Amino acid sequence: MPDPLKTKLKQLIVTTLKLEDVKAEDLSDDEPLIGSGLNLDSIDALELVVTLEKEYGIKIKSSEESRVALGSISHLAEFIRSRADPARLPG
C-alpha cells in the first residue's frame, strides 16, 4: 500500500514546480531531488520549501537542513513526519 504522505509530496512537487513532463506516480521515493534525479535548482528548492512550510506548518531553518530534507521523497517524508503536527499529515 502506498504511503499517503509520499504520494501527496509527489503531487505537490509536480504541481508546485509545474513539471509538465513528469507524472507524480513516476517519481521514485529514493531518487535525489536536487542535482541528479529531478535536477531541481536552488530556485525550485526554495519554491518547494515555501510550499512545504505552508502545507505542513514546518520550518526549514537553513540551506543545510533544506539539502538534507530534499535529499529524496523518502527523506522529505521522514523530515516532515518528525516536525509536522500529525493532524496536518495525510492518511
LUMKOLKOL-538789 format. One record per atom (N, C-alpha, C): residue number from 1; residue in three letters; atom name; z, y, x. Coordinates in nm, 2 decimals, m for minus. Layout:
<recs>
<domi:NUM	kevex:ala	kekol:CA	up:Z	north:Y	east:X>
...
</recs>
This chain:
<recs>
<domi:1	kevex:met	kekol:N	up:0.00	north:m0.12	east:0.09>
<domi:1	kevex:met	kekol:CA	up:0.00	north:0.00	east:0.00>
<domi:1	kevex:met	kekol:C	up:0.00	north:0.12	east:0.09>
<domi:2	kevex:pro	kekol:N	up:m0.09	north:0.22	east:0.06>
<domi:2	kevex:pro	kekol:CA	up:m0.10	north:0.34	east:0.15>
<domi:2	kevex:pro	kekol:C	up:0.03	north:0.42	east:0.14>
<domi:3	kevex:asp	kekol:N	up:0.06	north:0.49	east:0.25>
<domi:3	kevex:asp	kekol:CA	up:0.17	north:0.58	east:0.25>
<domi:3	kevex:asp	kekol:C	up:0.13	north:0.71	east:0.18>
<domi:4	kevex:pro	kekol:N	up:0.20	north:0.75	east:0.07>
<domi:4	kevex:pro	kekol:CA	up:0.16	north:0.86	east:m0.01>
<domi:4	kevex:pro	kekol:C	up:0.17	north:0.99	east:0.07>
<domi:5	kevex:leu	kekol:N	up:0.26	north:1.01	east:0.16>
<domi:5	kevex:leu	kekol:CA	up:0.26	north:1.13	east:0.24>
<domi:5	kevex:leu	kekol:C	up:0.14	north:1.14	east:0.34>
<domi:6	kevex:lys	kekol:N	up:0.11	north:1.03	east:0.40>
<domi:6	kevex:lys	kekol:CA	up:m0.01	north:1.03	east:0.49>
<domi:6	kevex:lys	kekol:C	up:m0.14	north:1.06	east:0.41>
<domi:7	kevex:thr	kekol:N	up:m0.15	north:1.00	east:0.29>
<domi:7	kevex:thr	kekol:CA	up:m0.26	north:1.03	east:0.20>
<domi:7	kevex:thr	kekol:C	up:m0.27	north:1.17	east:0.17>
<domi:8	kevex:lys	kekol:N	up:m0.16	north:1.23	east:0.13>
<domi:8	kevex:lys	kekol:CA	up:m0.15	north:1.38	east:0.10>
<domi:8	kevex:lys	kekol:C	up:m0.19	north:1.46	east:0.22>
<domi:9	kevex:leu	kekol:N	up:m0.14	north:1.43	east:0.33>
<domi:9	kevex:leu	kekol:CA	up:m0.17	north:1.50	east:0.46>
<domi:9	kevex:leu	kekol:C	up:m0.32	north:1.50	east:0.49>
<domi:10	kevex:lys	kekol:N	up:m0.38	north:1.39	east:0.47>
<domi:10	kevex:lys	kekol:CA	up:m0.52	north:1.37	east:0.50>
<domi:10	kevex:lys	kekol:C	up:m0.60	north:1.47	east:0.40>
<domi:11	kevex:gln	kekol:N	up:m0.56	north:1.47	east:0.28>
<domi:11	kevex:gln	kekol:CA	up:m0.63	north:1.55	east:0.18>
<domi:11	kevex:gln	kekol:C	up:m0.60	north:1.70	east:0.22>
<domi:12	kevex:leu	kekol:N	up:m0.48	north:1.74	east:0.26>
<domi:12	kevex:leu	kekol:CA	up:m0.45	north:1.87	east:0.30>
<domi:12	kevex:leu	kekol:C	up:m0.53	north:1.92	east:0.42>
<domi:13	kevex:ile	kekol:N	up:m0.55	north:1.83	east:0.51>
<domi:13	kevex:ile	kekol:CA	up:m0.63	north:1.86	east:0.63>
<domi:13	kevex:ile	kekol:C	up:m0.77	north:1.89	east:0.60>
<domi:14	kevex:val	kekol:N	up:m0.83	north:1.80	east:0.52>
<domi:14	kevex:val	kekol:CA	up:m0.97	north:1.82	east:0.48>
<domi:14	kevex:val	kekol:C	up:m0.99	north:1.95	east:0.40>
<domi:15	kevex:thr	kekol:N	up:m0.90	north:1.97	east:0.30>
<domi:15	kevex:thr	kekol:CA	up:m0.91	north:2.09	east:0.22>
<domi:15	kevex:thr	kekol:C	up:m0.88	north:2.22	east:0.29>
<domi:16	kevex:thr	kekol:N	up:m0.77	north:2.22	east:0.37>
<domi:16	kevex:thr	kekol:CA	up:m0.73	north:2.34	east:0.44>
<domi:16	kevex:thr	kekol:C	up:m0.83	north:2.39	east:0.54>
<domi:17	kevex:leu	kekol:N	up:m0.89	north:2.29	east:0.61>
<domi:17	kevex:leu	kekol:CA	up:m0.98	north:2.32	east:0.72>
<domi:17	kevex:leu	kekol:C	up:m1.13	north:2.32	east:0.68>
<domi:18	kevex:lys	kekol:N	up:m1.15	north:2.29	east:0.55>
<domi:18	kevex:lys	kekol:CA	up:m1.28	north:2.29	east:0.49>
<domi:18	kevex:lys	kekol:C	up:m1.38	north:2.20	east:0.57>
<domi:19	kevex:leu	kekol:N	up:m1.33	north:2.07	east:0.59>
<domi:19	kevex:leu	kekol:CA	up:m1.41	north:1.98	east:0.67>
<domi:19	kevex:leu	kekol:C	up:m1.51	north:1.91	east:0.58>
<domi:20	kevex:glu	kekol:N	up:m1.63	north:1.97	east:0.57>
<domi:20	kevex:glu	kekol:CA	up:m1.72	north:1.93	east:0.47>
<domi:20	kevex:glu	kekol:C	up:m1.78	north:1.79	east:0.49>
<domi:21	kevex:asp	kekol:N	up:m1.79	north:1.75	east:0.62>
<domi:21	kevex:asp	kekol:CA	up:m1.85	north:1.62	east:0.65>
<domi:21	kevex:asp	kekol:C	up:m1.75	north:1.51	east:0.67>
<domi:22	kevex:val	kekol:N	up:m1.62	north:1.54	east:0.63>
<domi:22	kevex:val	kekol:CA	up:m1.51	north:1.44	east:0.66>
<domi:22	kevex:val	kekol:C	up:m1.45	north:1.41	east:0.52>
<domi:23	kevex:lys	kekol:N	up:m1.43	north:1.28	east:0.50>
<domi:23	kevex:lys	kekol:CA	up:m1.35	north:1.24	east:0.38>
<domi:23	kevex:lys	kekol:C	up:m1.21	north:1.20	east:0.42>
<domi:24	kevex:ala	kekol:N	up:m1.12	north:1.24	east:0.33>
<domi:24	kevex:ala	kekol:CA	up:m0.98	north:1.22	east:0.37>
<domi:24	kevex:ala	kekol:C	up:m0.95	north:1.07	east:0.40>
<domi:25	kevex:glu	kekol:N	up:m1.01	north:0.98	east:0.32>
<domi:25	kevex:glu	kekol:CA	up:m0.99	north:0.84	east:0.34>
<domi:25	kevex:glu	kekol:C	up:m1.05	north:0.78	east:0.47>
<domi:26	kevex:asp	kekol:N	up:m1.13	north:0.86	east:0.53>
<domi:26	kevex:asp	kekol:CA	up:m1.19	north:0.82	east:0.66>
<domi:26	kevex:asp	kekol:C	up:m1.10	north:0.86	east:0.78>
<domi:27	kevex:leu	kekol:N	up:m1.00	north:0.94	east:0.76>
<domi:27	kevex:leu	kekol:CA	up:m0.92	north:0.98	east:0.87>
<domi:27	kevex:leu	kekol:C	up:m0.82	north:0.87	east:0.91>
<domi:28	kevex:ser	kekol:N	up:m0.81	north:0.85	east:1.04>
<domi:28	kevex:ser	kekol:CA	up:m0.72	north:0.74	east:1.09>
<domi:28	kevex:ser	kekol:C	up:m0.58	north:0.80	east:1.10>
<domi:29	kevex:asp	kekol:N	up:m0.48	north:0.71	east:1.08>
<domi:29	kevex:asp	kekol:CA	up:m0.34	north:0.75	east:1.09>
<domi:29	kevex:asp	kekol:C	up:m0.30	north:0.79	east:1.23>
<domi:30	kevex:asp	kekol:N	up:m0.37	north:0.72	east:1.33>
<domi:30	kevex:asp	kekol:CA	up:m0.33	north:0.74	east:1.47>
<domi:30	kevex:asp	kekol:C	up:m0.43	north:0.81	east:1.56>
<domi:31	kevex:glu	kekol:N	up:m0.53	north:0.86	east:1.50>
<domi:31	kevex:glu	kekol:CA	up:m0.63	north:0.94	east:1.58>
<domi:31	kevex:glu	kekol:C	up:m0.58	north:1.08	east:1.61>
<domi:32	kevex:pro	kekol:N	up:m0.60	north:1.12	east:1.73>
<domi:32	kevex:pro	kekol:CA	up:m0.55	north:1.26	east:1.77>
<domi:32	kevex:pro	kekol:C	up:m0.61	north:1.36	east:1.68>
<domi:33	kevex:leu	kekol:N	up:m0.54	north:1.46	east:1.64>
<domi:33	kevex:leu	kekol:CA	up:m0.59	north:1.57	east:1.56>
<domi:33	kevex:leu	kekol:C	up:m0.65	north:1.68	east:1.64>
<domi:34	kevex:ile	kekol:N	up:m0.58	north:1.71	east:1.76>
<domi:34	kevex:ile	kekol:CA	up:m0.62	north:1.82	east:1.85>
<domi:34	kevex:ile	kekol:C	up:m0.69	north:1.76	east:1.97>
<domi:35	kevex:gly	kekol:N	up:m0.79	north:1.83	east:2.02>
<domi:35	kevex:gly	kekol:CA	up:m0.87	north:1.78	east:2.13>
<domi:35	kevex:gly	kekol:C	up:m0.97	north:1.68	east:2.09>
<domi:36	kevex:ser	kekol:N	up:m0.95	north:1.55	east:2.13>
<domi:36	kevex:ser	kekol:CA	up:m1.04	north:1.45	east:2.08>
<domi:36	kevex:ser	kekol:C	up:m1.01	north:1.42	east:1.93>
<domi:37	kevex:gly	kekol:N	up:m1.07	north:1.32	east:1.88>
<domi:37	kevex:gly	kekol:CA	up:m1.04	north:1.28	east:1.74>
<domi:37	kevex:gly	kekol:C	up:m1.11	north:1.38	east:1.65>
<domi:38	kevex:leu	kekol:N	up:m1.03	north:1.46	east:1.57>
<domi:38	kevex:leu	kekol:CA	up:m1.09	north:1.56	east:1.48>
<domi:38	kevex:leu	kekol:C	up:m1.14	north:1.68	east:1.55>
<domi:39	kevex:asn	kekol:N	up:m1.09	north:1.69	east:1.68>
<domi:39	kevex:asn	kekol:CA	up:m1.14	north:1.80	east:1.76>
<domi:39	kevex:asn	kekol:C	up:m1.10	north:1.94	east:1.70>
<domi:40	kevex:leu	kekol:N	up:m0.98	north:1.95	east:1.65>
<domi:40	kevex:leu	kekol:CA	up:m0.93	north:2.08	east:1.60>
<domi:40	kevex:leu	kekol:C	up:m0.90	north:2.17	east:1.71>
<domi:41	kevex:asp	kekol:N	up:m0.93	north:2.30	east:1.69>
<domi:41	kevex:asp	kekol:CA	up:m0.89	north:2.40	east:1.79>
<domi:41	kevex:asp	kekol:C	up:m0.76	north:2.47	east:1.75>
<domi:42	kevex:ser	kekol:N	up:m0.72	north:2.57	east:1.83>
<domi:42	kevex:ser	kekol:CA	up:m0.59	north:2.64	east:1.81>
<domi:42	kevex:ser	kekol:C	up:m0.59	north:2.71	east:1.68>
<domi:43	kevex:ile	kekol:N	up:m0.70	north:2.77	east:1.63>
<domi:43	kevex:ile	kekol:CA	up:m0.71	north:2.84	east:1.50>
<domi:43	kevex:ile	kekol:C	up:m0.69	north:2.74	east:1.39>
<domi:44	kevex:asp	kekol:N	up:m0.76	north:2.62	east:1.40>
<domi:44	kevex:asp	kekol:CA	up:m0.74	north:2.52	east:1.30>
<domi:44	kevex:asp	kekol:C	up:m0.59	north:2.47	east:1.29>
<domi:45	kevex:ala	kekol:N	up:m0.53	north:2.45	east:1.41>
<domi:45	kevex:ala	kekol:CA	up:m0.40	north:2.41	east:1.42>
<domi:45	kevex:ala	kekol:C	up:m0.30	north:2.51	east:1.35>
<domi:46	kevex:leu	kekol:N	up:m0.32	north:2.64	east:1.38>
<domi:46	kevex:leu	kekol:CA	up:m0.24	north:2.74	east:1.32>
<domi:46	kevex:leu	kekol:C	up:m0.26	north:2.75	east:1.17>
<domi:47	kevex:glu	kekol:N	up:m0.38	north:2.74	east:1.12>
<domi:47	kevex:glu	kekol:CA	up:m0.40	north:2.74	east:0.98>
<domi:47	kevex:glu	kekol:C	up:m0.34	north:2.62	east:0.91>
<domi:48	kevex:leu	kekol:N	up:m0.34	north:2.50	east:0.98>
<domi:48	kevex:leu	kekol:CA	up:m0.28	north:2.38	east:0.92>
<domi:48	kevex:leu	kekol:C	up:m0.13	north:2.40	east:0.92>
<domi:49	kevex:val	kekol:N	up:m0.07	north:2.45	east:1.03>
<domi:49	kevex:val	kekol:CA	up:0.08	north:2.47	east:1.04>
<domi:49	kevex:val	kekol:C	up:0.12	north:2.56	east:0.93>
<domi:50	kevex:val	kekol:N	up:0.05	north:2.67	east:0.90>
<domi:50	kevex:val	kekol:CA	up:0.09	north:2.76	east:0.79>
<domi:50	kevex:val	kekol:C	up:0.09	north:2.69	east:0.66>
<domi:51	kevex:thr	kekol:N	up:m0.01	north:2.61	east:0.63>
<domi:51	kevex:thr	kekol:CA	up:m0.02	north:2.54	east:0.51>
<domi:51	kevex:thr	kekol:C	up:0.09	north:2.43	east:0.50>
<domi:52	kevex:leu	kekol:N	up:0.12	north:2.36	east:0.60>
<domi:52	kevex:leu	kekol:CA	up:0.23	north:2.26	east:0.60>
<domi:52	kevex:leu	kekol:C	up:0.36	north:2.33	east:0.58>
<domi:53	kevex:glu	kekol:N	up:0.39	north:2.44	east:0.64>
<domi:53	kevex:glu	kekol:CA	up:0.51	north:2.51	east:0.62>
<domi:53	kevex:glu	kekol:C	up:0.53	north:2.56	east:0.48>
<domi:54	kevex:lys	kekol:N	up:0.43	north:2.60	east:0.41>
<domi:54	kevex:lys	kekol:CA	up:0.43	north:2.64	east:0.27>
<domi:54	kevex:lys	kekol:C	up:0.45	north:2.52	east:0.18>
<domi:55	kevex:glu	kekol:N	up:0.37	north:2.42	east:0.21>
<domi:55	kevex:glu	kekol:CA	up:0.38	north:2.30	east:0.12>
<domi:55	kevex:glu	kekol:C	up:0.51	north:2.22	east:0.13>
<domi:56	kevex:tyr	kekol:N	up:0.57	north:2.21	east:0.25>
<domi:56	kevex:tyr	kekol:CA	up:0.68	north:2.13	east:0.26>
<domi:56	kevex:tyr	kekol:C	up:0.81	north:2.20	east:0.30>
<domi:57	kevex:gly	kekol:N	up:0.80	north:2.33	east:0.31>
<domi:57	kevex:gly	kekol:CA	up:0.92	north:2.41	east:0.34>
<domi:57	kevex:gly	kekol:C	up:0.98	north:2.39	east:0.47>
<domi:58	kevex:ile	kekol:N	up:0.90	north:2.35	east:0.57>
<domi:58	kevex:ile	kekol:CA	up:0.95	north:2.32	east:0.71>
<domi:58	kevex:ile	kekol:C	up:0.91	north:2.44	east:0.80>
<domi:59	kevex:lys	kekol:N	up:0.97	north:2.44	east:0.91>
<domi:59	kevex:lys	kekol:CA	up:0.93	north:2.54	east:1.02>
<domi:59	kevex:lys	kekol:C	up:0.89	north:2.47	east:1.14>
<domi:60	kevex:ile	kekol:N	up:0.78	north:2.50	east:1.20>
<domi:60	kevex:ile	kekol:CA	up:0.73	north:2.45	east:1.33>
<domi:60	kevex:ile	kekol:C	up:0.75	north:2.57	east:1.42>
<domi:61	kevex:lys	kekol:N	up:0.85	north:2.56	east:1.51>
<domi:61	kevex:lys	kekol:CA	up:0.91	north:2.67	east:1.58>
<domi:61	kevex:lys	kekol:C	up:0.83	north:2.71	east:1.71>
<domi:62	kevex:ser	kekol:N	up:0.75	north:2.63	east:1.76>
<domi:62	kevex:ser	kekol:CA	up:0.69	north:2.66	east:1.89>
<domi:62	kevex:ser	kekol:C	up:0.55	north:2.59	east:1.90>
<domi:63	kevex:ser	kekol:N	up:0.47	north:2.63	east:2.00>
<domi:63	kevex:ser	kekol:CA	up:0.34	north:2.57	east:2.02>
<domi:63	kevex:ser	kekol:C	up:0.37	north:2.42	east:2.07>
<domi:64	kevex:glu	kekol:N	up:0.47	north:2.40	east:2.14>
<domi:64	kevex:glu	kekol:CA	up:0.50	north:2.26	east:2.19>
<domi:64	kevex:glu	kekol:C	up:0.54	north:2.17	east:2.07>
<domi:65	kevex:glu	kekol:N	up:0.62	north:2.22	east:1.98>
<domi:65	kevex:glu	kekol:CA	up:0.66	north:2.15	east:1.86>
<domi:65	kevex:glu	kekol:C	up:0.53	north:2.12	east:1.78>
<domi:66	kevex:ser	kekol:N	up:0.45	north:2.22	east:1.77>
<domi:66	kevex:ser	kekol:CA	up:0.32	north:2.20	east:1.69>
<domi:66	kevex:ser	kekol:C	up:0.23	north:2.09	east:1.76>
<domi:67	kevex:arg	kekol:N	up:0.22	north:2.09	east:1.89>
<domi:67	kevex:arg	kekol:CA	up:0.14	north:1.99	east:1.96>
<domi:67	kevex:arg	kekol:C	up:0.19	north:1.85	east:1.93>
<domi:68	kevex:val	kekol:N	up:0.32	north:1.84	east:1.93>
<domi:68	kevex:val	kekol:CA	up:0.39	north:1.71	east:1.91>
<domi:68	kevex:val	kekol:C	up:0.36	north:1.67	east:1.76>
<domi:69	kevex:ala	kekol:N	up:0.39	north:1.76	east:1.67>
<domi:69	kevex:ala	kekol:CA	up:0.37	north:1.73	east:1.52>
<domi:69	kevex:ala	kekol:C	up:0.23	north:1.69	east:1.49>
<domi:70	kevex:leu	kekol:N	up:0.14	north:1.77	east:1.55>
<domi:70	kevex:leu	kekol:CA	up:m0.01	north:1.75	east:1.52>
<domi:70	kevex:leu	kekol:C	up:m0.07	north:1.64	east:1.61>
<domi:71	kevex:gly	kekol:N	up:0.01	north:1.56	east:1.67>
<domi:71	kevex:gly	kekol:CA	up:m0.05	north:1.45	east:1.75>
<domi:71	kevex:gly	kekol:C	up:m0.14	north:1.36	east:1.68>
<domi:72	kevex:ser	kekol:N	up:m0.10	north:1.33	east:1.55>
<domi:72	kevex:ser	kekol:CA	up:m0.18	north:1.24	east:1.47>
<domi:72	kevex:ser	kekol:C	up:m0.12	north:1.25	east:1.33>
<domi:73	kevex:ile	kekol:N	up:m0.19	north:1.19	east:1.23>
<domi:73	kevex:ile	kekol:CA	up:m0.14	north:1.19	east:1.09>
<domi:73	kevex:ile	kekol:C	up:0.00	north:1.12	east:1.09>
<domi:74	kevex:ser	kekol:N	up:0.02	north:1.01	east:1.17>
<domi:74	kevex:ser	kekol:CA	up:0.15	north:0.94	east:1.17>
<domi:74	kevex:ser	kekol:C	up:0.26	north:1.03	east:1.23>
<domi:75	kevex:his	kekol:N	up:0.23	north:1.10	east:1.34>
<domi:75	kevex:his	kekol:CA	up:0.33	north:1.19	east:1.40>
<domi:75	kevex:his	kekol:C	up:0.36	north:1.30	east:1.30>
<domi:76	kevex:leu	kekol:N	up:0.26	north:1.35	east:1.23>
<domi:76	kevex:leu	kekol:CA	up:0.29	north:1.46	east:1.14>
<domi:76	kevex:leu	kekol:C	up:0.37	north:1.41	east:1.02>
<domi:77	kevex:ala	kekol:N	up:0.35	north:1.29	east:0.97>
<domi:77	kevex:ala	kekol:CA	up:0.43	north:1.24	east:0.86>
<domi:77	kevex:ala	kekol:C	up:0.57	north:1.22	east:0.90>
<domi:78	kevex:glu	kekol:N	up:0.59	north:1.17	east:1.02>
<domi:78	kevex:glu	kekol:CA	up:0.72	north:1.15	east:1.07>
<domi:78	kevex:glu	kekol:C	up:0.80	north:1.28	east:1.09>
<domi:79	kevex:phe	kekol:N	up:0.73	north:1.38	east:1.14>
<domi:79	kevex:phe	kekol:CA	up:0.78	north:1.51	east:1.16>
<domi:79	kevex:phe	kekol:C	up:0.83	north:1.57	east:1.03>
<domi:80	kevex:ile	kekol:N	up:0.74	north:1.57	east:0.93>
<domi:80	kevex:ile	kekol:CA	up:0.77	north:1.63	east:0.80>
<domi:80	kevex:ile	kekol:C	up:0.89	north:1.55	east:0.73>
<domi:81	kevex:arg	kekol:N	up:0.89	north:1.42	east:0.74>
<domi:81	kevex:arg	kekol:CA	up:1.00	north:1.34	east:0.68>
<domi:81	kevex:arg	kekol:C	up:1.13	north:1.38	east:0.74>
<domi:82	kevex:ser	kekol:N	up:1.13	north:1.41	east:0.87>
<domi:82	kevex:ser	kekol:CA	up:1.26	north:1.44	east:0.94>
<domi:82	kevex:ser	kekol:C	up:1.31	north:1.58	east:0.91>
<domi:83	kevex:arg	kekol:N	up:1.22	north:1.67	east:0.85>
<domi:83	kevex:arg	kekol:CA	up:1.26	north:1.81	east:0.83>
<domi:83	kevex:arg	kekol:C	up:1.25	north:1.86	east:0.69>
<domi:84	kevex:ala	kekol:N	up:1.17	north:1.80	east:0.61>
<domi:84	kevex:ala	kekol:CA	up:1.15	north:1.85	east:0.47>
<domi:84	kevex:ala	kekol:C	up:1.26	north:1.80	east:0.37>
<domi:85	kevex:asp	kekol:N	up:1.28	north:1.88	east:0.27>
<domi:85	kevex:asp	kekol:CA	up:1.36	north:1.83	east:0.16>
<domi:85	kevex:asp	kekol:C	up:1.29	north:1.71	east:0.09>
<domi:86	kevex:pro	kekol:N	up:1.35	north:1.60	east:0.08>
<domi:86	kevex:pro	kekol:CA	up:1.29	north:1.48	east:0.02>
<domi:86	kevex:pro	kekol:C	up:1.23	north:1.51	east:m0.12>
<domi:87	kevex:ala	kekol:N	up:1.28	north:1.60	east:m0.19>
<domi:87	kevex:ala	kekol:CA	up:1.22	north:1.63	east:m0.32>
<domi:87	kevex:ala	kekol:C	up:1.08	north:1.69	east:m0.31>
<domi:88	kevex:arg	kekol:N	up:1.04	north:1.74	east:m0.19>
<domi:88	kevex:arg	kekol:CA	up:0.91	north:1.80	east:m0.18>
<domi:88	kevex:arg	kekol:C	up:0.81	north:1.70	east:m0.13>
<domi:89	kevex:leu	kekol:N	up:0.85	north:1.58	east:m0.10>
<domi:89	kevex:leu	kekol:CA	up:0.76	north:1.47	east:m0.05>
<domi:89	kevex:leu	kekol:C	up:0.70	north:1.39	east:m0.16>
<domi:90	kevex:pro	kekol:N	up:0.57	north:1.35	east:m0.14>
<domi:90	kevex:pro	kekol:CA	up:0.51	north:1.28	east:m0.25>
<domi:90	kevex:pro	kekol:C	up:0.56	north:1.13	east:m0.26>
<domi:91	kevex:gly	kekol:N	up:0.55	north:1.07	east:m0.37>
<domi:91	kevex:gly	kekol:CA	up:0.58	north:0.93	east:m0.39>
<domi:91	kevex:gly	kekol:C	up:0.72	north:0.91	east:m0.40>
</recs>
